[in-house]
Amino acid sequence: MKWQRSRGRAASARGPGAAAVGAAVCVLAALPGQAWADGEPSPYVFDPGAKRISGAATTSEAKQLDDGGTYRDSIEPGGTLVYRLNLDAETNAYVSAVAVPGPATTVAYGDKIKISLQNSQGSDCSSNDAQFGSASKFPQPLAAYAYRLIEKGAYSCQEAGPYYVVIERTGEDTSTPEPWGLEIRHVSEPKLTSPGPSEAPSGWPSASPEPAGGAPRARAGGTGFYDAAELGKGEWTAEIEPGASLFYRVPVDWGQQIFAAADLGSAAASGSGRGPGFVSGAFSLALYNPARGLVDTGNSLSYNGKQKTTALDPLPPVAYENRFGSRTGDKEMRFAGWYYLRVSLNPEVGEKFGAGPYGLTLRVDVTGDPKGAPAYAGPAGDFSVDPDDGRSAADDGKTGTAAADSGTMKVVAAAGIGVGTVLVLGLGVWTLLARRRAALGSG
């Protein structure tokens, strides 16, 4: 931030032409997906439309998060940040936080992020946390959500008024003491126009489907929820570098089940650094729901240079009434929409078995015919699947990454044209001023 402010002052001093050149250069420098440094994987891509916000230390100073808004902040070790929501007495509210440690930082078992949604009396409506744990002690995005539900028979968190989002970071002294980036999102789910089911399903198909036929298709992953690449049913291949996390999204409609597995390929026999031993917690797979709540994680695998596979446990079909269940994960399958897969590879794999990249295979299946949506009183927003923007995009290969790449090239082209135009205009203005100064001097 200091570099940006000092550069801004210098640009202003040099004039509007130089400022425009500097702005164009800054646009190019800020394009998503670039690495932090040579040899490091691309960092998490934050939503470019996210608004900057500063979390407060107390509820009386808390700034508001608007419905449908995405925000960026950062949190220090041991920090607590507070934000405000203004809620009615009808809609369900969800707030998620994605914490992003720097790629070269050190993290420990106890490092975690916790998010709570509290009413004006200081009572938790809900809270969840995400931590690295013993098997995933390397920098990777952590995501968790909290929510306020309007529930029949509930006594707290049902009234309209101010509510507060509290995000806390705790950790160990051995961790790198630098801030983690935060991406915060607030979304609402409409009320029902008529009472719906109030009990979780008692049974559902749990057998994994047969592998999908057809040849595997290549699909590069995104590096965040914003640019997650879209997947449909089938087998998909990509490459992943040690230390990287890749994101994919899958449309899952009401009544449908999602199954997913991930394979990490073997290391090259001639790879630099290949040697005996293994890496514990080398590879992980996680599933998040449309509100970015953690649904399930595959086993965090150890790696010895040979191919490994992990899979999600069978999950219930998407149903409104899943929210009334008691089993963590199953109750997160509570609405339709885009479900997100994250795969992460421990940087220690590169140290032990070579820099890679390593082969990644994802097997995805979505079973069941789509059913009708609940009787929502308004548009479902994030909690729905648009057939024109969902299944067709995922099946036809219109990925979020491809769209981002296309947009990036347009920005690069526009920026290049803009820079060239500014340089030509600047040269003309400079020539005119020089001539004017010469004329004044001669007079």
NUPAVEX-930437 format. One record per residue (C-alpha): x, y, z; residue in one letter; residue number from 0. Coordinates in pm, 1 decimal. Example, Ala and Ser with C-alpha at 12.3 -4.5 7.8 and 13.67 -1.06 7.14 Angstrom:
<sites>
site east 1230.0 north -450.0 up 780.0 aa A i 0;
site east 1367.0 north -106.0 up 714.0 aa S i 1;
</sites>
This chain:
<sites>
site east 0.0 north 0.0 up 0.0 aa M i 0;
site east 285.1 north 243.3 up 70.8 aa K i 1;
site east 427.9 north 173.6 up -273.3 aa W i 2;
site east 94.6 north 247.5 up -435.9 aa Q i 3;
site east 46.4 north 575.6 up -248.7 aa R i 4;
site east 398.5 north 704.4 up -323.1 aa S i 5;
site east 357.8 north 608.4 up -686.4 aa R i 6;
site east 29.3 north 796.9 up -699.1 aa G i 7;
site east 195.9 north 1114.7 up -570.3 aa R i 8;
site east 476.8 north 1081.1 up -825.8 aa A i 9;
site east 228.6 north 1028.9 up -1108.0 aa A i 10;
site east 35.1 north 1339.8 up -1008.5 aa S i 11;
site east 354.5 north 1542.7 up -1005.4 aa A i 12;
site east 443.6 north 1430.6 up -1356.2 aa R i 13;
site east 108.2 north 1523.0 up -1502.2 aa G i 14;
site east -208.7 north 1353.4 up -1633.9 aa P i 15;
site east -36.2 north 1176.2 up -1921.6 aa G i 16;
site east 211.4 north 1004.3 up -1691.2 aa A i 17;
site east -67.5 north 929.1 up -1446.3 aa A i 18;
site east -263.8 north 756.2 up -1721.4 aa A i 19;
site east 42.4 north 554.1 up -1820.6 aa V i 20;
site east 94.1 north 460.1 up -1454.4 aa G i 21;
site east -272.9 north 362.7 up -1421.2 aa A i 22;
site east -249.5 north 138.7 up -1727.6 aa A i 23;
site east 67.1 north -23.7 up -1594.5 aa V i 24;
site east -103.2 north -77.4 up -1257.3 aa C i 25;
site east -398.6 north -242.8 up -1437.1 aa V i 26;
site east -158.8 north -484.2 up -1604.5 aa L i 27;
site east 19.3 north -552.1 up -1275.5 aa A i 28;
site east -309.3 north -624.0 up -1099.2 aa A i 29;
site east -439.1 north -881.4 up -1347.7 aa L i 30;
site east -556.6 north -1198.9 up -1171.0 aa P i 31;
site east -359.3 north -1519.9 up -1169.1 aa G i 32;
site east -7.9 north -1374.5 up -1166.1 aa Q i 33;
site east 251.0 north -1532.2 up -938.7 aa A i 34;
site east 385.1 north -1347.8 up -634.8 aa W i 35;
site east 740.5 north -1426.4 up -743.6 aa A i 36;
site east 920.6 north -1646.9 up -990.3 aa D i 37;
site east 882.7 north -2011.4 up -898.3 aa G i 38;
site east 581.1 north -1956.9 up -669.2 aa E i 39;
site east 229.0 north -2074.1 up -761.2 aa P i 40;
site east -30.3 north -1810.5 up -838.9 aa S i 41;
site east -192.7 north -1675.9 up -522.5 aa P i 42;
site east -563.7 north -1685.9 up -441.3 aa Y i 43;
site east -760.8 north -1469.0 up -683.6 aa V i 44;
site east -989.5 north -1235.1 up -492.7 aa F i 45;
site east -1310.9 north -1110.6 up -651.4 aa D i 46;
site east -1202.0 north -794.3 up -837.4 aa P i 47;
site east -1538.9 north -637.2 up -754.1 aa G i 48;
site east -1489.3 north -681.0 up -380.3 aa A i 49;
site east -1507.2 north -360.3 up -178.0 aa K i 50;
site east -1234.2 north -271.2 up 67.8 aa R i 51;
site east -1352.6 north -260.2 up 427.5 aa I i 52;
site east -1190.4 north -236.7 up 769.9 aa S i 53;
site east -1326.9 north -457.2 up 1045.2 aa G i 54;
site east -1384.9 north -281.2 up 1376.1 aa A i 55;
site east -1265.3 north -371.1 up 1723.6 aa A i 56;
site east -1612.7 north -323.8 up 1877.2 aa T i 57;
site east -1975.1 north -358.7 up 1769.3 aa T i 58;
site east -2038.9 north 14.0 up 1815.1 aa S i 59;
site east -1782.3 north 90.8 up 1544.2 aa E i 60;
site east -1873.3 north -193.1 up 1306.7 aa A i 61;
site east -1925.7 north -115.1 up 937.5 aa K i 62;
site east -2214.2 north -266.9 up 746.9 aa Q i 63;
site east -2200.4 north -559.5 up 506.1 aa L i 64;
site east -2468.2 north -525.3 up 238.0 aa D i 65;
site east -2671.8 north -816.3 up 109.9 aa D i 66;
site east -2505.1 north -962.1 up -199.1 aa G i 67;
site east -2181.4 north -777.7 up -128.8 aa G i 68;
site east -1827.9 north -912.8 up -137.7 aa T i 69;
site east -1556.7 north -742.2 up 67.3 aa Y i 70;
site east -1180.8 north -754.4 up 124.2 aa R i 71;
site east -998.1 north -707.3 up 450.9 aa D i 72;
site east -701.8 north -859.6 up 635.1 aa S i 73;
site east -660.7 north -1001.4 up 982.7 aa I i 74;
site east -356.2 north -1005.0 up 1209.9 aa E i 75;
site east -247.3 north -1299.6 up 1428.1 aa P i 76;
site east -473.8 north -1308.9 up 1733.5 aa G i 77;
site east -699.7 north -1047.8 up 1572.3 aa G i 78;
site east -1076.1 north -1003.8 up 1603.4 aa T i 79;
site east -1277.2 north -809.5 up 1344.1 aa L i 80;
site east -1642.5 north -703.9 up 1375.7 aa V i 81;
site east -1891.2 north -612.4 up 1101.7 aa Y i 82;
site east -2260.2 north -524.9 up 1110.5 aa R i 83;
site east -2564.4 north -667.6 up 932.1 aa L i 84;
site east -2912.7 north -513.8 up 925.1 aa N i 85;
site east -3153.3 north -807.4 up 896.6 aa L i 86;
site east -3529.5 north -838.5 up 867.8 aa D i 87;
site east -3735.2 north -1104.1 up 1043.8 aa A i 88;
site east -3801.3 north -1312.8 up 731.9 aa E i 89;
site east -3488.4 north -1402.3 up 535.5 aa T i 90;
site east -3203.0 north -1636.6 up 617.3 aa N i 91;
site east -2862.7 north -1466.9 up 613.4 aa A i 92;
site east -2524.5 north -1624.8 up 539.0 aa Y i 93;
site east -2179.8 north -1469.1 up 576.9 aa V i 94;
site east -1860.8 north -1645.8 up 468.9 aa S i 95;
site east -1495.5 north -1566.4 up 524.7 aa A i 96;
site east -1207.9 north -1698.2 up 314.5 aa V i 97;
site east -870.8 north -1654.2 up 487.6 aa A i 98;
site east -564.5 north -1652.4 up 263.3 aa V i 99;
site east -215.6 north -1690.6 up 413.2 aa P i 100;
site east 78.7 north -1584.0 up 198.5 aa G i 101;
site east 228.8 north -1867.1 up -11.3 aa P i 102;
site east 568.7 north -1854.6 up 161.9 aa A i 103;
site east 440.9 north -1834.1 up 519.7 aa T i 104;
site east 464.4 north -2096.1 up 791.7 aa T i 105;
site east 140.7 north -2229.0 up 942.1 aa V i 106;
site east 76.8 north -2470.8 up 1227.3 aa A i 107;
site east -179.8 north -2721.5 up 1350.5 aa Y i 108;
site east -365.4 north -2470.4 up 1569.8 aa G i 109;
site east -388.7 north -2189.7 up 1313.7 aa D i 110;
site east -753.4 north -2127.1 up 1236.3 aa K i 111;
site east -1017.8 north -1877.7 up 1136.9 aa I i 112;
site east -1352.8 north -1861.7 up 1317.8 aa K i 113;
site east -1664.4 north -1676.1 up 1204.5 aa I i 114;
site east -1969.4 north -1609.6 up 1422.1 aa S i 115;
site east -2300.0 north -1434.4 up 1359.8 aa L i 116;
site east -2436.5 north -1276.3 up 1677.9 aa Q i 117;
site east -2754.2 north -1092.3 up 1771.0 aa N i 118;
site east -2769.9 north -763.2 up 1960.0 aa S i 119;
site east -2767.8 north -953.1 up 2291.7 aa Q i 120;
site east -2428.8 north -1108.6 up 2215.5 aa G i 121;
site east -2566.8 north -1458.4 up 2157.3 aa S i 122;
site east -2432.6 north -1669.0 up 1871.2 aa D i 123;
site east -2686.6 north -1747.7 up 1601.7 aa C i 124;
site east -2422.9 north -1985.6 up 1463.5 aa S i 125;
site east -2047.4 north -2015.6 up 1432.7 aa S i 126;
site east -1799.7 north -2228.3 up 1241.5 aa N i 127;
site east -1424.5 north -2245.3 up 1205.9 aa D i 128;
site east -1163.7 north -2381.8 up 967.8 aa A i 129;
site east -810.2 north -2479.7 up 1061.4 aa Q i 130;
site east -510.0 north -2649.8 up 910.0 aa F i 131;
site east -501.7 north -2944.8 up 1147.6 aa G i 132;
site east -228.6 north -3204.4 up 1177.8 aa S i 133;
site east -243.5 north -3324.1 up 816.5 aa A i 134;
site east -257.7 north -2995.6 up 621.9 aa S i 135;
site east 7.0 north -2773.1 up 773.9 aa K i 136;
site east 90.2 north -2571.5 up 465.1 aa F i 137;
site east -48.4 north -2237.5 up 340.0 aa P i 138;
site east -382.0 north -2280.5 up 164.0 aa Q i 139;
site east -713.3 north -2090.8 up 167.4 aa P i 140;
site east -942.6 north -2159.5 up 463.3 aa L i 141;
site east -1316.7 north -2094.3 up 430.4 aa A i 142;
site east -1599.1 north -2101.9 up 684.6 aa A i 143;
site east -1946.6 north -1950.9 up 717.0 aa Y i 144;
site east -2201.8 north -1850.1 up 979.3 aa A i 145;
site east -2573.2 north -1788.1 up 939.2 aa Y i 146;
site east -2899.6 north -1668.3 up 1091.6 aa R i 147;
site east -3197.2 north -1893.1 up 1014.5 aa L i 148;
site east -3564.0 north -1810.7 up 1066.1 aa I i 149;
site east -3693.8 north -2125.8 up 1232.4 aa E i 150;
site east -4029.7 north -2223.3 up 1373.1 aa K i 151;
site east -4011.7 north -2248.5 up 1750.7 aa G i 152;
site east -3676.4 north -2068.5 up 1778.9 aa A i 153;
site east -3648.8 north -1792.5 up 2040.1 aa Y i 154;
site east -3325.1 north -1612.8 up 1959.0 aa S i 155;
site east -3192.8 north -1454.9 up 1640.4 aa C i 156;
site east -3543.0 north -1427.8 up 1493.2 aa Q i 157;
site east -3609.6 north -1056.2 up 1527.3 aa E i 158;
site east -3531.2 north -777.2 up 1282.6 aa A i 159;
site east -3250.1 north -540.9 up 1369.9 aa G i 160;
site east -2871.1 north -520.6 up 1391.0 aa P i 161;
site east -2659.6 north -836.4 up 1391.1 aa Y i 162;
site east -2282.7 north -866.8 up 1407.1 aa Y i 163;
site east -2029.5 north -1079.0 up 1219.4 aa V i 164;
site east -1724.0 north -1161.1 up 1430.6 aa V i 165;
site east -1413.9 north -1304.6 up 1259.9 aa I i 166;
site east -1131.8 north -1430.5 up 1481.8 aa E i 167;
site east -787.6 north -1564.6 up 1398.7 aa R i 168;
site east -599.9 north -1781.7 up 1644.2 aa T i 169;
site east -273.9 north -1965.4 up 1602.6 aa G i 170;
site east 59.3 north -2077.2 up 1737.3 aa E i 171;
site east 377.8 north -1883.9 up 1806.7 aa D i 172;
site east 565.6 north -2085.5 up 1544.7 aa T i 173;
site east 353.1 north -1943.3 up 1262.1 aa S i 174;
site east 463.0 north -1651.7 up 1046.7 aa T i 175;
site east 324.0 north -1335.3 up 1215.2 aa P i 176;
site east 187.8 north -1162.0 up 907.3 aa E i 177;
site east -171.8 north -1069.0 up 815.3 aa P i 178;
site east -395.2 north -1308.3 up 625.6 aa W i 179;
site east -607.0 north -1170.5 up 343.4 aa G i 180;
site east -984.0 north -1200.9 up 389.1 aa L i 181;
site east -1263.1 north -1231.0 up 132.6 aa E i 182;
site east -1601.9 north -1181.5 up 300.0 aa I i 183;
site east -1938.8 north -1241.5 up 133.8 aa R i 184;
site east -2294.8 north -1181.5 up 259.5 aa H i 185;
site east -2590.0 north -1347.3 up 83.0 aa V i 186;
site east -2955.9 north -1396.2 up 176.3 aa S i 187;
site east -3199.8 north -1678.8 up 116.6 aa E i 188;
site east -3567.7 north -1577.0 up 71.8 aa P i 189;
site east -3834.1 north -1698.9 up 307.2 aa K i 190;
site east -4087.0 north -1963.3 up 196.2 aa L i 191;
site east -4436.8 north -1855.9 up 94.9 aa T i 192;
site east -4577.4 north -2167.5 up 264.6 aa S i 193;
site east -4439.9 north -2396.9 up 533.8 aa P i 194;
site east -4196.5 north -2652.3 up 399.0 aa G i 195;
site east -4056.3 north -2976.9 up 541.4 aa P i 196;
site east -3917.4 north -2942.9 up 891.5 aa S i 197;
site east -3733.1 north -3272.7 up 929.6 aa E i 198;
site east -3421.3 north -3402.2 up 759.7 aa A i 199;
site east -3458.4 north -3698.0 up 519.7 aa P i 200;
site east -3425.2 north -4032.8 up 693.9 aa S i 201;
site east -3263.5 north -4216.5 up 403.6 aa G i 202;
site east -3110.9 north -4158.5 up 61.2 aa W i 203;
site east -2897.0 north -4346.8 up -195.2 aa P i 204;
site east -2538.8 north -4373.3 up -72.3 aa S i 205;
site east -2380.4 north -4598.5 up -334.2 aa A i 206;
site east -2126.6 north -4426.7 up -557.7 aa S i 207;
site east -2219.9 north -4433.5 up -927.6 aa P i 208;
site east -2021.9 north -4616.8 up -1192.1 aa E i 209;
site east -1735.6 north -4414.5 up -1342.2 aa P i 210;
site east -1845.0 north -4191.6 up -1627.6 aa A i 211;
site east -1744.0 north -4312.7 up -1971.0 aa G i 212;
site east -1559.8 north -4119.6 up -2236.6 aa G i 213;
site east -1210.6 north -3980.3 up -2268.0 aa A i 214;
site east -1077.9 north -3748.7 up -1996.2 aa P i 215;
site east -1096.2 north -3378.5 up -2079.0 aa R i 216;
site east -840.7 north -3115.2 up -1980.9 aa A i 217;
site east -964.8 north -2839.9 up -1752.0 aa R i 218;
site east -725.0 north -2598.6 up -1580.3 aa A i 219;
site east -842.7 north -2496.6 up -1233.8 aa G i 220;
site east -900.7 north -2147.8 up -1100.4 aa G i 221;
site east -723.7 north -2009.9 up -795.0 aa T i 222;
site east -1024.4 north -1888.2 up -597.3 aa G i 223;
site east -1402.1 north -1900.2 up -565.6 aa F i 224;
site east -1427.8 north -1610.6 up -811.1 aa Y i 225;
site east -1248.2 north -1774.3 up -1104.7 aa D i 226;
site east -1328.6 north -2138.7 up -1025.4 aa A i 227;
site east -1336.7 north -2348.1 up -1343.3 aa A i 228;
site east -1669.1 north -2512.0 up -1424.8 aa E i 229;
site east -1705.9 north -2889.2 up -1432.9 aa L i 230;
site east -1983.1 north -3124.5 up -1535.0 aa G i 231;
site east -2012.0 north -3500.2 up -1521.4 aa K i 232;
site east -1699.4 north -3680.6 up -1634.7 aa G i 233;
site east -1325.5 north -3718.0 up -1586.6 aa E i 234;
site east -1111.9 north -3405.6 up -1597.2 aa W i 235;
site east -736.4 north -3360.9 up -1603.3 aa T i 236;
site east -512.4 north -3072.4 up -1500.5 aa A i 237;
site east -168.1 north -2997.9 up -1361.9 aa E i 238;
site east -99.7 north -2873.6 up -1011.1 aa I i 239;
site east 220.6 north -2728.6 up -870.2 aa E i 240;
site east 343.7 north -2791.4 up -515.7 aa P i 241;
site east 201.0 north -2523.1 up -287.4 aa G i 242;
site east -94.1 north -2447.8 up -515.6 aa A i 243;
site east -469.2 north -2470.1 up -452.5 aa S i 244;
site east -703.9 north -2514.2 up -749.8 aa L i 245;
site east -1076.8 north -2434.6 up -746.7 aa F i 246;
site east -1358.5 north -2584.5 up -954.5 aa Y i 247;
site east -1736.3 north -2540.8 up -941.5 aa R i 248;
site east -2014.7 north -2783.7 up -1025.5 aa V i 249;
site east -2386.1 north -2701.2 up -1072.8 aa P i 250;
site east -2602.6 north -2916.7 up -842.9 aa V i 251;
site east -2979.3 north -2870.4 up -860.2 aa D i 252;
site east -3255.5 north -2960.6 up -615.4 aa W i 253;
site east -3279.7 north -3337.3 up -573.9 aa G i 254;
site east -2935.9 north -3408.2 up -718.9 aa Q i 255;
site east -2632.6 north -3572.5 up -556.2 aa Q i 256;
site east -2270.4 north -3485.1 up -616.7 aa I i 257;
site east -1986.1 north -3737.2 up -607.3 aa F i 258;
site east -1623.4 north -3636.8 up -648.5 aa A i 259;
site east -1279.4 north -3796.9 up -630.4 aa A i 260;
site east -929.7 north -3670.0 up -704.4 aa A i 261;
site east -615.9 north -3853.8 up -815.1 aa D i 262;
site east -261.9 north -3723.1 up -776.3 aa L i 263;
site east -27.2 north -3871.1 up -1035.6 aa G i 264;
site east 308.9 north -4031.4 up -967.1 aa S i 265;
site east 631.3 north -3831.6 up -960.0 aa A i 266;
site east 868.5 north -3848.4 up -1254.6 aa A i 267;
site east 1151.7 north -4093.9 up -1193.3 aa A i 268;
site east 1403.3 north -3836.7 up -1309.3 aa S i 269;
site east 1243.6 north -3548.5 up -1121.5 aa G i 270;
site east 1478.6 north -3315.8 up -938.4 aa S i 271;
site east 1484.5 north -3396.2 up -570.6 aa G i 272;
site east 1318.4 north -3736.6 up -603.5 aa R i 273;
site east 1423.9 north -3955.7 up -319.6 aa G i 274;
site east 1307.5 north -4193.6 up -47.6 aa P i 275;
site east 1052.2 north -4106.0 up 215.7 aa G i 276;
site east 707.3 north -3955.0 up 204.2 aa F i 277;
site east 514.3 north -3635.1 up 269.1 aa V i 278;
site east 230.7 north -3652.4 up 521.3 aa S i 279;
site east -73.2 north -3439.5 up 445.8 aa G i 280;
site east 45.2 north -3399.7 up 88.6 aa A i 281;
site east -282.8 north -3368.4 up -98.5 aa F i 282;
site east -634.8 north -3267.9 up 4.5 aa S i 283;
site east -981.0 north -3233.0 up -150.7 aa L i 284;
site east -1263.4 north -3018.8 up -6.8 aa A i 285;
site east -1622.4 north -2938.6 up -107.4 aa L i 286;
site east -1800.8 north -2609.4 up -28.1 aa Y i 287;
site east -2168.0 north -2522.5 up -79.9 aa N i 288;
site east -2299.4 north -2213.8 up -265.7 aa P i 289;
site east -2269.2 north -2003.0 up 53.0 aa A i 290;
site east -1904.3 north -2117.4 up 81.4 aa R i 291;
site east -1974.0 north -2335.8 up 382.4 aa G i 292;
site east -1752.7 north -2643.7 up 415.7 aa L i 293;
site east -1945.7 north -2959.6 up 328.2 aa V i 294;
site east -1683.3 north -3233.6 up 334.1 aa D i 295;
site east -1313.2 north -3306.7 up 292.7 aa T i 296;
site east -1146.3 north -3611.2 up 143.2 aa G i 297;
site east -868.0 north -3780.1 up 334.7 aa N i 298;
site east -552.8 north -3566.2 up 341.2 aa S i 299;
site east -318.0 north -3815.6 up 180.7 aa L i 300;
site east 43.9 north -3900.3 up 242.7 aa S i 301;
site east 257.2 north -3922.8 up -71.6 aa Y i 302;
site east 556.5 north -4139.9 up -149.9 aa N i 303;
site east 598.7 north -4057.3 up -516.6 aa G i 304;
site east 336.1 north -4310.0 up -627.2 aa K i 305;
site east -13.1 north -4222.0 up -747.3 aa Q i 306;
site east -274.9 north -4157.7 up -477.6 aa K i 307;
site east -652.2 north -4105.2 up -475.3 aa T i 308;
site east -904.0 north -3953.9 up -235.1 aa T i 309;
site east -1280.2 north -3910.4 up -251.4 aa A i 310;
site east -1564.2 north -3733.7 up -75.4 aa L i 311;
site east -1797.6 north -3940.3 up 138.7 aa D i 312;
site east -2145.0 north -3996.8 up -13.6 aa P i 313;
site east -2364.7 north -3694.4 up 49.5 aa L i 314;
site east -2744.9 north -3661.2 up 46.7 aa P i 315;
site east -2932.5 north -3514.2 up -248.4 aa P i 316;
site east -2977.4 north -3137.6 up -228.3 aa V i 317;
site east -3290.6 north -3065.0 up -26.2 aa A i 318;
site east -3421.6 north -2770.6 up 172.3 aa Y i 319;
site east -3490.6 north -2994.5 up 471.5 aa E i 320;
site east -3128.3 north -3111.3 up 499.0 aa N i 321;
site east -3067.7 north -2803.6 up 717.3 aa R i 322;
site east -3263.1 north -2967.9 up 994.8 aa F i 323;
site east -3024.0 north -3261.3 up 1017.0 aa G i 324;
site east -2768.3 north -3310.8 up 1291.1 aa S i 325;
site east -2478.9 north -3452.8 up 1089.9 aa R i 326;
site east -2216.7 north -3200.3 up 984.9 aa T i 327;
site east -2178.8 north -3196.9 up 609.2 aa G i 328;
site east -2514.6 north -3351.3 up 530.1 aa D i 329;
site east -2695.4 north -3044.5 up 660.4 aa K i 330;
site east -2480.5 north -2819.5 up 441.9 aa E i 331;
site east -2646.9 north -2973.9 up 132.7 aa M i 332;
site east -2938.5 north -2741.0 up 195.1 aa R i 333;
site east -2972.2 north -2553.3 up -131.6 aa F i 334;
site east -2910.5 north -2574.0 up -504.2 aa A i 335;
site east -2644.4 north -2375.8 up -682.4 aa G i 336;
site east -2272.7 north -2392.6 up -757.9 aa W i 337;
site east -2078.5 north -2628.5 up -532.2 aa Y i 338;
site east -1704.2 north -2566.6 up -513.9 aa Y i 339;
site east -1418.4 north -2819.3 up -513.2 aa L i 340;
site east -1075.3 north -2720.7 up -384.4 aa R i 341;
site east -764.7 north -2934.9 up -428.9 aa V i 342;
site east -435.9 north -2840.9 up -259.9 aa S i 343;
site east -84.7 north -2981.1 up -292.0 aa L i 344;
site east 172.3 north -2950.8 up -15.3 aa N i 345;
site east 486.4 north -2757.0 up -120.8 aa P i 346;
site east 696.3 north -3023.8 up 51.9 aa E i 347;
site east 606.7 north -3257.5 up -235.8 aa V i 348;
site east 820.6 north -3037.7 up -460.3 aa G i 349;
site east 1111.8 north -3051.4 up -218.7 aa E i 350;
site east 1102.2 north -3430.9 up -192.1 aa K i 351;
site east 996.9 north -3543.0 up -539.1 aa F i 352;
site east 1066.7 north -3257.8 up -780.3 aa G i 353;
site east 915.1 north -2923.6 up -870.6 aa A i 354;
site east 646.9 north -3074.0 up -1092.6 aa G i 355;
site east 386.9 north -2983.8 up -1202.5 aa P i 356;
site east 202.2 north -3300.3 up -1103.6 aa Y i 357;
site east -81.4 north -3466.6 up -1286.9 aa G i 358;
site east -427.6 north -3418.0 up -1135.4 aa L i 359;
site east -741.3 north -3609.7 up -1230.1 aa T i 360;
site east -1088.5 north -3518.9 up -1103.8 aa L i 361;
site east -1382.7 north -3756.7 up -1139.5 aa R i 362;
site east -1716.3 north -3582.5 up -1095.7 aa V i 363;
site east -2069.6 north -3715.8 up -1113.7 aa D i 364;
site east -2403.5 north -3546.4 up -1046.5 aa V i 365;
site east -2689.6 north -3794.7 up -1030.5 aa T i 366;
site east -3065.5 north -3761.8 up -1012.6 aa G i 367;
site east -3319.5 north -3559.8 up -1207.4 aa D i 368;
site east -3361.0 north -3195.4 up -1101.6 aa P i 369;
site east -3664.1 north -3129.9 up -884.0 aa K i 370;
site east -3869.7 north -2818.3 up -830.9 aa G i 371;
site east -3732.7 north -2546.3 up -605.7 aa A i 372;
site east -3891.3 north -2467.2 up -269.0 aa P i 373;
site east -4167.1 north -2204.9 up -265.7 aa A i 374;
site east -3935.4 north -1908.8 up -219.5 aa Y i 375;
site east -4096.1 north -1566.6 up -181.7 aa A i 376;
site east -3842.3 north -1412.1 up -417.8 aa G i 377;
site east -3547.6 north -1486.0 up -647.3 aa P i 378;
site east -3318.0 north -1751.1 up -502.2 aa A i 379;
site east -3001.1 north -1581.5 up -632.4 aa G i 380;
site east -2693.8 north -1788.9 up -547.5 aa D i 381;
site east -2918.1 north -2074.8 up -435.3 aa F i 382;
site east -3035.5 north -2185.1 up -778.2 aa S i 383;
site east -2900.2 north -2328.3 up -1103.6 aa V i 384;
site east -2977.5 north -2147.1 up -1427.4 aa D i 385;
site east -2987.3 north -2413.6 up -1702.1 aa P i 386;
site east -2853.0 north -2163.4 up -1954.2 aa D i 387;
site east -2561.8 north -2064.4 up -1732.1 aa D i 388;
site east -2508.9 north -2384.6 up -1539.1 aa G i 389;
site east -2509.2 north -2728.9 up -1693.6 aa R i 390;
site east -2440.8 north -2611.1 up -2047.4 aa S i 391;
site east -2140.8 north -2404.7 up -1936.7 aa A i 392;
site east -1999.5 north -2690.0 up -1731.7 aa A i 393;
site east -2054.8 north -2956.2 up -1996.5 aa D i 394;
site east -1945.7 north -2748.1 up -2295.9 aa D i 395;
site east -1619.2 north -2638.3 up -2141.7 aa G i 396;
site east -1701.5 north -2270.9 up -2082.9 aa K i 397;
site east -1489.1 north -2239.3 up -1775.0 aa T i 398;
site east -1455.1 north -1953.6 up -1534.6 aa G i 399;
site east -1082.1 north -1962.2 up -1601.4 aa T i 400;
site east -1134.4 north -1936.3 up -1975.8 aa A i 401;
site east -1370.7 north -1646.1 up -1928.0 aa A i 402;
site east -1119.4 north -1476.0 up -1701.1 aa A i 403;
site east -844.3 north -1533.3 up -1956.7 aa D i 404;
site east -1064.1 north -1383.4 up -2228.0 aa S i 405;
site east -1141.3 north -1082.7 up -2011.5 aa G i 406;
site east -774.2 north -1049.8 up -1924.5 aa T i 407;
site east -674.7 north -1037.9 up -2290.8 aa M i 408;
site east -936.1 north -770.5 up -2356.4 aa K i 409;
site east -802.6 north -564.6 up -2067.8 aa V i 410;
site east -445.3 north -615.3 up -2189.7 aa V i 411;
site east -544.2 north -507.5 up -2539.8 aa A i 412;
site east -735.1 north -206.3 up -2410.8 aa A i 413;
site east -454.6 north -115.9 up -2174.3 aa A i 414;
site east -198.3 north -151.4 up -2453.9 aa G i 415;
site east -401.7 north 72.1 up -2682.8 aa I i 416;
site east -454.8 north 316.6 up -2398.7 aa G i 417;
site east -85.0 north 329.2 up -2312.6 aa V i 418;
site east 8.9 north 382.1 up -2675.7 aa G i 419;
site east -246.8 north 658.9 up -2713.7 aa T i 420;
site east -129.7 north 829.4 up -2395.6 aa V i 421;
site east 232.4 north 811.7 up -2506.5 aa L i 422;
site east 151.5 north 966.7 up -2844.4 aa V i 423;
site east -61.9 north 1239.7 up -2686.5 aa L i 424;
site east 200.7 north 1301.2 up -2418.8 aa G i 425;
site east 470.2 north 1340.1 up -2680.5 aa L i 426;
site east 255.6 north 1589.0 up -2868.2 aa G i 427;
site east 183.9 north 1791.5 up -2554.6 aa V i 428;
site east 553.6 north 1787.8 up -2459.7 aa W i 429;
site east 650.8 north 1913.6 up -2807.5 aa T i 430;
site east 389.2 north 2189.9 up -2794.1 aa L i 431;
site east 505.7 north 2303.9 up -2449.7 aa L i 432;
site east 869.8 north 2302.4 up -2560.9 aa A i 433;
site east 790.3 north 2518.3 up -2859.1 aa R i 434;
site east 588.1 north 2756.2 up -2644.1 aa R i 435;
site east 872.7 north 2790.2 up -2391.1 aa R i 436;
site east 1115.8 north 2858.7 up -2679.2 aa A i 437;
site east 889.1 north 3126.0 up -2819.4 aa A i 438;
site east 853.4 north 3291.7 up -2479.7 aa L i 439;
site east 1229.4 north 3280.6 up -2428.8 aa G i 440;
site east 1298.8 north 3442.5 up -2761.5 aa S i 441;
site east 1044.5 north 3714.9 up -2693.9 aa G i 442;
</sites>
